[in-house]
Amino acid sequence: MEHQTQRRDSTRLQTVLLGIIAFALVLFMLVAARFILISLAIAIILFSLTSEAINAIARLHIGPIRVPNWLASIVALALIASGLLTLTAVLVAQANEVVTMAISYAEPAQSAIAELFGWMGADVEAAVLNSMRTIEVPGYLRALAGQAGNLLSAVVLIILFVGFLFAERVWFSAKLENLIGNPARAARAGDVIGSIMRRVNHYLLVKTVVSATTGAAVYGIFKLAGFDLALPVAIMTFTLNFIPSLGSIIATGLAALAVYVQTGDQQATLAVFVVVGMLQFVIGNVIDPMLMGRALRLSSFGIIISLAFWGAVWGLPGMFLAVPIMVAVMIVCAQSPTLRPLAVLLSREGLPEAED
């Protein structure tokens, strides 16, 4: 009896050690191949967003002629490629413009931030200013702008991935059935994949509309008040709002900091902070949940954990992809009796299968 107990304990220990080793290997691969994996994840999302549109185009009839599936796929790929290349050119141009402006505002910004500590005494203000001047802001900004050049390589890789996904989509169902070997289980796996695509598509479409509305509102506030940097702040607001919870807070702080650096007026800064903060609160806590509906039932704590993990593994792109990845993990885990407790923890109300 004692021998059997020791054997079970030894087996459990080996299982735990193998699990730790497997997790370490997966983590290493995620970090080592992050450029390819990030590009692949974005390509899958773009493919998911456009696959239904391709099906709709393929069902169209121009008189007696039906639009072939391959033609619809080529048109969609051409639109995606042109859109991504155009967006890359705009982002690189905006990045260079923002860096040029930021360098010109770097010294006033350091002085303005140091003045915030003036109430603690002149010595403290001078110490803060000296500390901030040791930071080579222009060098960091130029290095950040240099990273924008890597966008072109990523875009080309994403276009290639999307093209191959379009080419393989016709045989996806047959491959899935042959891979699993059971038609019923293959159909269930297809339903799971379809559920992931629908929820992620809904989330991204709603988030795009909400983020664009927020960015346009911030642009209008800056223009009406006569502040500079309206467009860069609006673009940062639009982009950061794709990061749940933390993005809106960072965007609000950056908007207020931009006003304070320009004017040095604490009252104007506070007013912008309050107005933009209220705007973010109303859109994020009223309009966003109303549009999102029940399609995205994720735990707020789980979102923070996902942001921290994928941010540490893949950096800023990982934070943008954290929610779609979390949705996929929750839905997949919900299908397994062993992993269902994890899906329940990731869901907001303990209902991972709920879907409008």
PAMARTI-394612 format. One record per residue (C-alpha): x, y, z. Coordinates in steps of 0.001 Angstrom, whole numbers, plus 500000, padded with zeros to 6 digits. Example, Ala and Ser with C-alpha at 12.3 -4.5 7.8 and 13.67 -1.06 7.14 Angstrom:
2
512300495500507800
513670498940507140
//
This chain:
356
500000500000500000
502766502396500943
504616501486497769
501536502362495656
501165505709497439
504807506573496786
504362505568493149
501293507832492768
503159510726494388
506106510168492065
503778510123489037
502113513372490141
505486515011490660
506608513942487192
503380515298485695
503871518643487454
507486518865486306
506511517998482723
503801520683482862
506283523291484087
508791522333481374
506077522448478691
504894525874479866
508479527177479863
509026525882476316
505781527419475074
506643530730476740
510104530670475163
508599530022471724
506058532828472190
508842535289472964
511361534006470397
508878533930467507
506744536895468556
507175538823465287
505810535915463240
503147534981465792
501859538555466137
501665538862462351
499843535514462172
497364536535464888
496554539789463072
496219537899459780
493760535452461353
491697538346462730
491610540056459314
490670536761457684
487896536296460234
486564539805459663
486435539402455875
485465535751455432
481749536432455871
481976539325453418
483612536987450883
480788534480451321
478246537244450728
480055538408447575
480316534829446307
476532534473446605
475909537493444384
474643537063440837
475394539538438069
472608538565435711
473108534873434971
476738534994436090
477632534111439657
480698535697441283
483203532838441760
484685532296445203
488264532712443973
487443536112442461
485803537286445684
488891536166447619
491259537991445248
489216541198445505
489153540964449305
492912540314449463
493599543278447161
491451545539449345
493154544317452517
496631544762451016
495921548281449753
494271549235453047
497164547938455149
499821549587452971
497935552891453031
497473552688456786
501177551928457219
502159554973455152
499819557193457189
501107555824460500
504757556291459537
504066559866458392
502137560629461587
504857559024463714
507502561254462157
505313564324462659
504558563424466265
508250562800466997
509189566187465495
506565567941467608
507452565949470712
511128566855470415
510231570543470191
507977570181473253
510405567975475211
512091570769477165
508858572674477968
507301569379479057
510128568683481496
509808572159482977
506019571899483167
506145568540484949
508761569842487384
506500572800488203
503871570358489443
506191569652492390
506654573369493153
504372573172496190
506971570920497831
509618573605497597
512070575065495106
514716572459495951
512364569584495131
511284571241491875
514912571776490848
515797568170491728
512899566826489652
513890569029486726
517513567890486889
516426564272487058
514181564634484027
516897566354482015
519089563286482422
516512561361480354
517389561653476674
513844562092475407
514817562896471787
516888559713471574
514023557563472848
511571559247470486
513815558757467461
514291555086468387
510509554726468701
510021556325465295
512606553955463869
510449551039464978
507719552331462669
509892551206459770
509377547595460891
505678548002460149
506284547469456444
507881544057457025
505015543072459320
502400544258456806
503963542236453975
504001539134456191
500382539713457249
499287540047453604
501037536761452749
499380534987455680
495938536336454742
496449535274451124
497279531692452101
494339531584454522
492020532680451703
493495530006449444
492948527285452073
489476528317453263
487677526206450628
489140522992452064
489019523967455719
485930521876456585
487296518787454829
490678519170456536
489040519589459931
486937516439459451
489920514377458267
492061515706461103
489574514816463829
488292511667462161
484750512054463472
482139514073461518
480140514948464650
483204516115466566
484454517990463496
481111519788463226
481324520703466919
484878522005466451
483657524069463489
480895525533465669
483477526470468328
485667528185465735
482628529982464332
481658531169467823
485162532541468390
485098534367465053
481651535881465687
482514537143469163
485912538535468168
484442540190465056
481658541767467104
484127543002469704
486500544523467142
483753546205465127
482152547745468218
485533548758469625
486492550413466329
483284552467466224
483550553453469903
487267554319469665
486728556380466498
483885558281468180
486030558966471253
488991560105469147
486772562420467079
485291563916470271
488760564573471731
489825566141468415
486782568433468572
487544569443472170
491130570393471310
490070572300468199
487294574219469965
489658575157472809
492390576193470346
495027573713471544
497750572280469310
498395568567468779
494690567878468223
495261565213465563
498118563336467327
496155563256470603
493033562056468776
495017559285467046
496565558207470359
493102558203471958
491698556064469148
494595553609469368
494820553354473165
491075552756473525
491628549272472049
493457548426475296
490665547669477791
490500549609481069
494072550943481050
493975552491477569
491295555078478326
493084556131481540
496401556580479724
494710558468476867
493030560866479310
496321561523481090
498139562148477795
495461564598476658
495754566554479917
499569566461479759
499511567793476182
497405570761477316
499603571457480339
502802571350478282
501358573844475793
499753576295478205
501180575719481671
497683576569482878
496614574203485631
492950575211485397
492786574529481657
494588571221482215
492158570219484956
489198571198482762
490441569065479856
491186566189482222
487666566311483674
485901566701480312
487883563974478553
487631561747481630
483841562127481748
483675561434478010
485738558264478426
483641557197481410
480297557641479632
481447555941476431
483329553155478222
480718552378480884
477422553171479153
477666553168475364
480339550486474976
478569547827477132
475236548665475474
476663548074471993
478730545080473086
475676543344474518
476148539855475869
478565538741473183
481593539480475341
481253538218478895
484787538547480237
485924538986483808
487458542418484440
490140540847486612
490809538285483894
491236541089481351
493841542783483567
495726539483483975
495565538894480206
496839542422479522
499741541950481931
500700538535480545
500494539319476822
502022542755477392
505018541097479048
505292538463476284
504549540509473138
504763544109474330
502231546681473108
500855544468470275
500159541799472876
498012544223474870
495923544950471759
495495541210471107
494867540270474751
491056540360474601
490637538396471323
493036535745472650
491153535647475957
487831535174474129
489277532236472166
490751530624475289
487474530983477222
485362529424474454
487795526542473896
488077525807477618
484287525820477942
484129522777475640
486336520636477876
485025519262481217
488564519420482586
489211523027481538
485668524357482051
486487525783485545
489058528050483847
486394529219481364
484035529974484251
486751532036485964
487472533970482758
483795534777482198
482123537691483935
479046535899485288
480231532317485132
478435531807481804
481165531325479156
478761529882476568
476309532809476631
476057534503473278
473533536775471606
//
